[in-house]
Amino acid sequence: HTHSKRHLLSLWFITCVVPSANALHVHVHVHFIMPNRGGRNSSGPWGRLKPVEQDPLESIGLPSKGDTRLLDLKTQENYYTKIVERYMTFCSDAGQRDELLRRFSSLEISSSKPASTPASSRPVLPTVDHEKLQSPANTKALSDVMAALRKLREGIVATKRADDFAAQAYLFCIRLSILVKHPESYHPAILHLLRSIHPQQPLTSVELQEVVGYLILDTACRRGELAEAFALRRRYELKDSKKVKRSVDGHRAKIMEWAEGDVRMHTLKCFGRTYLSVELDFLEKTTGSKWLDLKQADGVGWDLEGSKVVIRKVRARKYHPIDSISHRLLLAMAPARKRPRAAQSDDRTTSVLLADYRTAWLLANKHRSDEPSVEIICKNETFKVHTSVLKQHSEYFETCLSKPFTESDGVVRFDDIEPRYLAFYLGVAYSYSSIMPHTPPAPSMNPEAKALRTPLRDYIEVYKLCDRFLSTQMGEFMLKCIKTSIGDGHRALFRSFSDEEQQKALMRDFADGYEALEHGHALQKDLSEHIIEYFVEGISYEAWDGYMEEVMHRPKFVAQVSKGFARKLSEAMSARSKMKRKELVGP
């Protein structure tokens, strides 16, 4: 449209329709404004628009979505500065410590729990009011910082940057993400920092220990992979003492919160198996939760009577006066069964490993099960054992408890086995079946300082039963225990030469173990040679000369030790050197 000079020349609207396969419609708005007389701008509405104010953190997009501005190193540093400024503003706005923690909690992914969640599911950590936390005023600033850190991480990864700035940015991201409990941010950031940045730009020892500690705690507490956590601890050689939640820093405490529900549930189960009743204050202090939360979130079904929580009620036994029982009924009753003796009535050293609380609990409660069982009569002792346990770990019992053998009736007799060692054998079998396999003991760093030590003979006798009953897996476990015990005893002998009582006890232990071996058995013969070799190298000559009477009732052992000393003397004379003791590595 063309007008006279005094009129405004304007092209207000042009619409173009571009046909294509997708029928794409493109609308183009073009405005041409001719200046008025005198060079002044138009006084219309278009001249009075305010410039758009964009958030510097939101103005830059994700590099993975096509925004390339964060691929520039200088831009990354400027962007990181803005992130830190925004974070400091967020902290200063919060003011008090409690308010700051409350705002951090607003972004936790487990801040709410559906009402339909069953009580048996994994409990959720208690948090503050969800509606207040999710208000835009509390979450906007922190969510902007988290989103900006993701963009910055993508830029650093895309440019393959590995310098001090990259390490600092990742450390800041990891610490902040842990505080808001956002594993989707801190877990990949930790892995990239350790695998990509640290090999090129090494972290300080303090920073490395910090990040590795976060990774190990996250693996154990959040992911529940304890084996992987121990492997990471060994791989990175983390030196960090054990601490409870209240004695660690805020970042570690946040990660440990992932396991708080499981630990609380395990604690409640321990209370249920151990106590009949408990004080309410003690229960709340131990579990770290109030009684109402325990009832609602953890599904506790116990009763509260005043200040005491009743876990189990003891049923009163019915009392029948002796006069009310007829004489005929007394005659018809079966004679009272002889109660088995205690597992250990002598004064020998207590077996620490084989008679632990798990084995004792299983054997004491075996009669409560409805599963098929077998009576094993061993001299004057009777053991009632589940058939499935015996068949699972013993080829011998699996065969003899099947027809046409007489033992298939449910009674097995042994007259040549000590009840003490059969009880140990059954305890190991139960632990392999019901709870978890025993872990072979690791060599002790200071065996001379151990107050209690499982006698070597106990290990050997149980190993002989494993060999007799064809229990291959349990036999391998006992063999490892024997070798560890030999090594620990050798080092204790070598280091405690001035301790008379310990030298005598160790001499008796080695002698009893040696005499228990059957030397016609190839593997047991090798064990006997190990025992003599490690004893001869560990015992001091003065101790052997002074305390040999302690083992004179073990003639085979004394004879083999004498041969061992003669062999050492012959080797020393051949080499024309002094005969000295030496500390050996475990067999």
C-alpha positions in Angstrom: 0.0 0.0 0.0 1.4 3.3 -1.0 0.2 6.6 0.5 1.4 10.2 0.5 4.5 11.3 2.4 2.5 12.3 5.5 1.2 8.8 5.8 3.0 5.9 7.3 4.2 3.3 4.8 3.7 0.0 6.4 3.6 -3.6 5.3 1.8 -5.1 8.2 1.3 -8.8 7.4 2.5 -11.3 4.8 1.4 -14.9 5.0 3.3 -17.5 3.0 2.1 -21.1 2.7 4.8 -23.5 1.5 3.5 -26.8 0.3 5.5 -29.8 1.3 5.2 -33.5 2.1 4.3 -32.7 5.7 2.0 -29.8 4.8 4.3 -27.4 6.7 2.8 -23.9 7.2 5.2 -21.0 7.8 3.8 -17.7 8.9 6.2 -14.8 8.4 5.4 -11.5 10.1 7.2 -8.5 8.7 6.9 -5.0 10.0 8.3 -2.0 8.3 8.0 1.3 10.2 9.0 4.5 8.4 10.4 7.1 10.7 8.4 10.3 11.4 9.5 13.7 10.7 12.4 14.9 12.7 14.0 11.5 13.1 11.9 10.6 16.1 10.8 7.0 16.7 7.1 6.0 16.5 5.1 6.7 19.6 3.0 3.5 18.9 2.9 0.5 21.2 5.9 -1.2 19.5 8.3 1.4 20.7 7.4 1.0 24.4 8.2 -2.8 24.7 10.7 -3.7 27.5 13.6 -5.9 26.6 13.1 -9.6 27.6 15.0 -10.6 30.7 16.4 -14.1 30.4 17.8 -16.2 33.2 21.5 -16.7 32.4 21.3 -20.3 33.6 18.2 -21.1 31.4 19.3 -19.2 28.4 21.9 -21.9 27.5 20.6 -25.2 26.4 21.9 -28.8 26.6 24.8 -29.6 24.3 23.1 -32.9 23.6 20.1 -31.0 22.2 22.2 -29.0 19.8 23.3 -25.9 21.8 27.0 -25.6 21.1 27.8 -22.6 23.4 29.1 -24.7 26.2 31.6 -26.4 23.9 33.7 -23.2 24.4 36.1 -23.6 27.4 35.8 -19.9 28.4 32.0 -20.1 28.3 32.1 -23.1 30.5 34.1 -21.2 33.2 31.8 -18.2 33.0 28.7 -20.5 33.2 30.2 -22.3 36.3 30.8 -18.9 38.0 27.1 -18.0 37.5 26.1 -21.4 38.9 28.1 -20.8 42.0 26.7 -17.3 42.4 23.2 -18.7 42.2 23.9 -21.4 44.7 25.4 -18.9 47.2 22.2 -16.8 46.7 20.1 -19.8 47.4 22.1 -20.5 50.6 21.9 -16.9 51.8 18.1 -16.7 51.2 17.6 -19.8 53.3 19.1 -18.1 56.3 19.0 -20.6 59.1 20.5 -24.1 59.0 17.2 -25.9 59.4 15.6 -24.0 56.5 18.6 -24.8 54.3 18.3 -28.5 55.1 14.6 -28.3 54.4 15.1 -26.8 51.0 17.7 -29.4 50.2 15.1 -32.1 51.1 12.6 -30.6 48.7 14.4 -32.2 45.7 14.8 -35.7 47.2 13.4 -38.3 45.0 11.9 -40.3 47.9 10.2 -37.4 49.6 6.7 -38.9 49.4 5.1 -42.3 49.8 1.8 -43.4 48.2 -0.9 -44.2 50.6 -1.4 -47.6 49.0 2.1 -48.8 49.7 1.9 -52.0 51.9 3.6 -52.0 55.3 5.9 -54.9 54.3 7.6 -52.9 51.5 10.8 -51.0 52.0 10.2 -48.2 54.4 10.7 -44.6 53.2 12.7 -42.2 55.3 10.6 -39.7 57.2 10.6 -36.2 55.7 9.0 -32.9 56.4 5.7 -31.6 55.0 5.7 -32.6 51.3 3.4 -29.7 50.2 5.6 -27.1 51.7 8.7 -28.6 50.1 7.3 -28.8 46.6 6.2 -25.2 46.5 7.9 -23.2 43.6 9.5 -20.8 46.0 11.5 -23.6 47.7 12.4 -25.7 44.7 12.9 -23.3 41.8 16.4 -22.0 42.7 17.8 -25.3 43.6 16.3 -27.1 40.5 17.8 -24.4 38.3 21.2 -25.0 39.7 20.9 -28.8 39.3 19.7 -28.4 35.7 22.6 -26.0 34.9 25.1 -28.4 36.4 23.9 -31.1 34.0 24.4 -28.8 31.0 27.9 -28.0 32.3 28.8 -31.7 32.7 27.6 -32.4 29.2 29.8 -29.6 27.9 32.9 -30.9 29.8 32.3 -34.4 28.6 31.8 -33.3 25.0 35.0 -31.3 25.0 36.9 -34.1 26.8 38.2 -31.6 29.2 40.4 -32.9 32.1 42.0 -30.1 34.0 41.7 -28.4 37.4 38.5 -26.6 36.3 36.8 -29.9 35.3 37.8 -31.6 38.5 36.5 -28.6 40.6 33.2 -28.5 38.7 32.6 -32.2 39.1 33.4 -32.1 42.8 30.9 -29.3 43.3 28.3 -31.2 41.3 28.9 -34.4 43.3 28.7 -32.7 46.7 25.5 -30.8 45.8 23.8 -33.8 44.2 24.5 -35.9 47.3 22.9 -33.2 49.6 19.7 -33.3 47.5 19.9 -37.2 47.3 19.9 -37.2 43.5 21.9 -40.4 42.5 21.1 -39.8 38.8 23.5 -36.8 39.0 26.2 -37.8 41.5 26.7 -41.5 40.6 27.7 -40.9 36.9 29.7 -37.8 37.9 31.7 -39.9 40.4 32.4 -42.5 37.8 33.5 -40.0 35.2 35.7 -38.1 37.7 37.5 -41.3 38.8 37.8 -43.0 35.3 38.4 -40.1 33.0 39.5 -37.0 34.8 41.6 -38.4 37.6 44.0 -40.5 35.4 44.8 -37.3 33.4 44.5 -34.7 36.1 45.2 -36.5 39.5 43.1 -35.4 42.4 44.7 -34.7 45.8 44.8 -37.5 48.2 42.1 -35.9 50.3 39.8 -35.4 47.3 40.4 -38.9 46.1 39.6 -40.4 49.5 36.5 -38.3 49.7 35.1 -39.3 46.3 36.0 -43.0 46.7 34.2 -42.9 50.1 31.1 -41.6 48.4 31.2 -44.3 45.8 31.7 -47.1 48.3 28.9 -45.9 50.6 26.5 -45.4 47.6 27.3 -49.0 46.4 26.7 -50.5 49.8 23.8 -48.3 51.2 21.8 -47.3 48.1 22.5 -50.2 45.7 22.9 -52.9 48.3 26.0 -54.4 46.6 28.2 -55.2 49.6 30.6 -57.5 47.6 31.2 -54.7 45.1 31.7 -52.2 47.8 34.4 -54.3 49.5 36.0 -54.8 46.0 36.1 -51.0 45.5 37.5 -50.5 48.9 40.3 -52.9 48.2 40.9 -51.6 44.7 41.3 -47.9 45.8 43.0 -48.9 49.1 40.6 -46.7 51.1 41.8 -46.0 54.6 38.7 -44.9 56.5 37.7 -45.9 60.0 34.3 -47.2 60.8 31.8 -44.5 62.0 28.2 -44.3 62.7 25.9 -41.8 61.0 26.1 -39.1 63.7 29.9 -38.9 63.6 30.3 -38.4 59.8 30.0 -35.3 57.7 26.7 -34.3 56.1 27.5 -35.8 52.7 28.3 -39.2 54.0 25.3 -39.0 56.3 23.0 -38.3 53.4 24.2 -41.4 51.5 23.9 -43.5 54.6 20.2 -42.5 54.8 19.5 -44.9 51.9 20.2 -47.8 54.2 18.4 -46.5 57.2 15.2 -48.3 56.4 16.9 -51.6 56.0 19.0 -51.2 59.2 15.9 -50.2 61.1 14.0 -53.3 59.8 16.9 -55.6 60.7 17.0 -54.0 64.2 13.3 -54.6 64.7 13.7 -58.3 63.7 16.5 -58.7 66.2 14.3 -57.2 68.9 11.5 -59.6 67.9 13.8 -62.6 68.2 15.5 -61.5 71.4 13.2 -59.7 73.8 9.8 -60.3 75.3 9.4 -56.7 76.2 11.4 -53.5 75.9 11.2 -49.9 77.2 9.7 -47.5 74.7 12.5 -44.9 75.0 15.1 -47.5 74.3 13.3 -48.8 71.3 12.8 -45.3 69.8 16.5 -44.4 70.5 17.8 -47.7 69.0 15.6 -47.5 65.8 15.8 -43.7 65.4 12.1 -43.5 64.9 9.0 -42.6 66.9 6.5 -45.3 68.0 3.8 -44.0 65.7 6.1 -44.1 62.7 7.2 -47.6 63.6 3.5 -48.7 63.6 2.6 -46.9 60.4 5.7 -47.0 58.2 7.4 -50.2 59.4 4.3 -52.3 60.2 5.2 -53.0 63.8 2.4 -55.1 65.4 3.6 -55.0 69.1 1.5 -53.6 71.9 2.3 -50.5 74.0 1.5 -50.8 77.7 2.4 -47.5 79.3 6.1 -47.0 78.8 6.8 -50.6 77.9 6.5 -52.3 74.5 5.3 -55.9 74.7 6.9 -57.9 71.9 5.8 -61.4 72.9 3.5 -62.7 75.6 4.4 -65.8 77.4 1.7 -68.4 77.5 1.0 -69.7 81.0 1.4 -73.4 81.4 -1.5 -75.4 82.8 -0.8 -76.7 86.3 -2.2 -80.2 87.2 -1.9 -81.2 90.9 -0.2 -84.6 91.3 -3.2 -85.9 93.2 -5.5 -85.3 90.2 -3.4 -87.7 88.0 -4.5 -91.3 88.3 -2.1 -94.0 89.2 -3.1 -96.0 86.1 -2.1 -93.0 83.9 1.3 -92.7 85.6 2.0 -96.4 84.8 1.0 -95.9 81.2 3.4 -93.0 80.7 6.6 -93.5 78.9 9.8 -93.2 81.0 11.4 -89.8 80.9 13.9 -89.4 78.2 17.5 -88.7 79.2 18.5 -85.1 78.5 21.6 -84.7 76.4 24.7 -83.4 78.1 26.0 -79.9 77.5 27.9 -79.6 74.2 31.2 -79.2 76.2 31.6 -80.4 79.7 35.4 -80.4 80.0 37.7 -77.5 80.6 39.3 -77.4 77.2 39.5 -74.2 75.1 36.1 -73.1 73.8 35.6 -73.3 70.0 34.9 -69.8 69.0 34.1 -70.4 65.3 32.1 -73.6 65.3 29.9 -72.9 68.2 28.7 -69.4 67.4 25.2 -68.1 68.1 23.8 -69.0 64.7 24.6 -72.7 65.0 23.3 -72.8 68.6 20.1 -71.1 67.6 19.4 -73.5 64.8 20.2 -76.7 66.8 18.2 -75.4 69.8 15.1 -74.7 67.6 15.3 -77.6 65.2 12.4 -79.5 66.9 10.0 -76.7 66.1 10.0 -77.4 62.4 7.5 -79.7 60.7 10.0 -81.0 58.2 11.0 -84.6 58.2 13.8 -85.3 60.6 16.3 -88.0 61.5 17.5 -89.1 65.0 21.3 -89.6 65.1 22.3 -91.5 68.2 26.0 -91.0 69.1 27.1 -92.8 72.2 24.8 -91.4 74.9 23.8 -88.3 72.9 20.8 -88.0 70.6 20.6 -85.4 67.8 17.4 -84.7 65.9 18.4 -83.3 62.5 16.4 -82.3 59.4 16.6 -84.9 56.7 17.0 -82.2 54.0 20.1 -80.7 55.7 21.8 -84.1 55.9 21.0 -85.1 52.3 22.0 -81.7 50.9 25.5 -81.7 52.2 26.4 -85.4 52.6 26.4 -88.1 49.9 26.7 -90.7 52.7 23.4 -89.6 54.4 21.7 -89.1 51.0 22.3 -92.8 50.3 21.8 -94.4 53.7 18.5 -92.5 54.4 17.0 -94.1 51.2 15.6 -97.6 51.1 16.5 -100.4 51.3 18.9 -99.4 54.1 17.8 -99.7 57.7 18.7 -96.1 58.4 15.8 -95.1 56.1 13.5 -95.7 59.1 14.8 -92.4 60.6 17.4 -93.6 63.2 21.2 -93.6 62.6 23.6 -94.9 65.2 27.4 -94.1 65.6 29.5 -95.6 68.4 32.9 -94.4 67.3 32.2 -90.6 67.0 32.5 -88.1 69.8 29.2 -86.2 70.3 31.1 -83.0 70.6 32.5 -83.2 67.1 29.3 -84.5 65.6 27.6 -81.4 67.0 30.2 -79.2 65.4 29.7 -81.0 62.1 25.9 -80.6 62.2 26.3 -76.9 63.2 28.4 -76.2 60.1 25.9 -78.1 57.9 23.0 -76.1 59.3 24.8 -72.8 58.7 25.4 -73.8 55.1 21.7 -74.6 54.7 19.7 -72.0 56.6 21.5 -68.7 57.0 24.7 -68.3 55.1 27.9 -70.3 54.6 30.7 -69.8 57.1 33.5 -67.7 55.8 36.9 -69.2 56.3 38.8 -67.2 58.9 41.4 -64.8 57.6 44.9 -65.1 59.0 45.2 -63.0 62.1 47.6 -60.0 62.1 48.5 -60.5 65.8 47.6 -64.1 66.7 49.7 -63.9 69.9 47.2 -61.3 71.3 44.0 -63.4 70.7 42.2 -64.3 73.9 40.2 -67.2 72.4 41.4 -69.6 69.8 39.5 -72.6 68.3 41.6 -75.7 69.1 43.3 -77.1 66.0 42.0 -80.6 66.9 38.4 -79.4 66.6 39.0 -78.3 63.0 40.7 -81.6 62.2 38.0 -83.8 63.8 35.2 -82.0 61.9 37.3 -82.3 58.7 37.6 -86.0 59.3 33.8 -86.3 59.6 33.4 -84.3 56.4 35.6 -86.8 54.7 33.8 -89.7 56.2 30.3 -88.5 55.3 31.4 -87.3 51.8 30.7 -83.6 52.5 32.9 -82.1 49.8 32.0 -78.4 50.2 32.2 -78.4 53.9 35.5 -80.4 53.8 37.1 -77.7 51.7 35.9 -75.0 54.2 37.4 -77.0 57.1 40.7 -77.5 55.3 41.0 -73.7 54.9 40.3 -73.3 58.6 43.0 -75.9 59.5 45.7 -74.1 57.4 44.8 -70.7 58.8 44.9 -72.1 62.4 48.4 -73.7 61.7 49.7 -70.4 60.4 48.3 -68.4 63.3 49.7 -70.8 65.8 53.1 -70.7 64.2 53.2 -66.9 64.3 52.0 -66.9 67.9 54.8 -69.3 68.9 57.4 -67.3 67.1 56.4 -64.0 68.6 55.5 -65.1 72.2 58.7 -67.0 73.1 58.8 -65.2 76.5 55.2 -66.0 77.5 55.4 -69.3 79.3 51.7 -70.0 79.5 51.0 -69.3 75.9 54.0 -71.4 74.7 52.7 -74.4 76.7 49.1 -73.9 75.4 50.3 -73.7 71.8 52.5 -76.8 72.2 49.5 -78.8 73.5 47.4 -77.4 70.6 49.8 -78.5 67.9 50.4 -81.9 69.6 46.6 -82.7 70.0 46.0 -81.7 66.4 48.8 -83.8 65.1 47.8 -86.9 67.0 44.2 -86.6 65.7 45.3 -86.9 62.1 45.1 -90.3 60.2 48.5 -90.5 58.5 47.3 -93.2 56.1 45.1 -90.6 54.4 47.2 -88.7 51.8 45.8 -85.3 52.4 45.9 -85.7 56.2 49.5 -86.8 55.9 50.3 -83.5 54.1 48.7 -81.7 56.9 50.8 -83.5 59.5 53.9 -82.5 57.7 52.7 -78.9 57.7 52.1 -79.0 61.4 55.6 -80.3 62.2 57.3 -77.9 59.8 55.5 -74.8 61.2 55.9 -75.9 64.8 59.7 -76.5 64.4 60.2 -73.1 62.8 58.0 -71.3 65.4 59.0 -72.8 68.7 62.0 -71.4 70.5 64.6 -74.0 71.5 64.5 -72.8 75.1 60.8 -73.3 75.3 61.0 -76.8 73.8 63.7 -77.7 76.3 61.8 -76.3 79.2 58.2 -77.3 78.5 58.5 -80.5 76.5 56.9 -82.4 79.4 53.6 -80.8 78.5 53.4 -83.0 75.4 55.2 -86.2 76.5 51.8 -88.1 76.3 51.9 -87.4 72.6 54.9 -89.6 71.6 54.3 -89.5 67.8 54.3 -85.7 67.9 57.5 -85.6 70.0 59.3 -88.0 67.7 58.4 -86.0 64.6 59.5 -82.8 66.2 62.8 -84.4 67.1 63.2 -85.4 63.5 62.4 -81.9 62.4 65.1 -80.4 64.7 67.6 -83.0 63.5 66.8 -82.0 59.9 67.4 -78.3 60.7 70.6 -79.1 62.4 71.8 -81.2 59.4 71.0 -78.4 57.0 72.8 -75.8 59.2 75.9 -78.0 59.4 75.9 -78.5 55.7 75.6 -74.8 55.1 78.0 -74.1 58.0 75.7 -71.6 59.5 73.9 -71.1 62.8 70.6 -72.8 63.2 68.0 -70.1 63.5 64.2 -69.9 63.6 62.3 -68.1 60.9 58.7 -66.9 60.7 56.9 -68.6 57.8 53.9 -67.5 55.7 50.7 -69.4 56.3 50.3 -72.7 54.5 
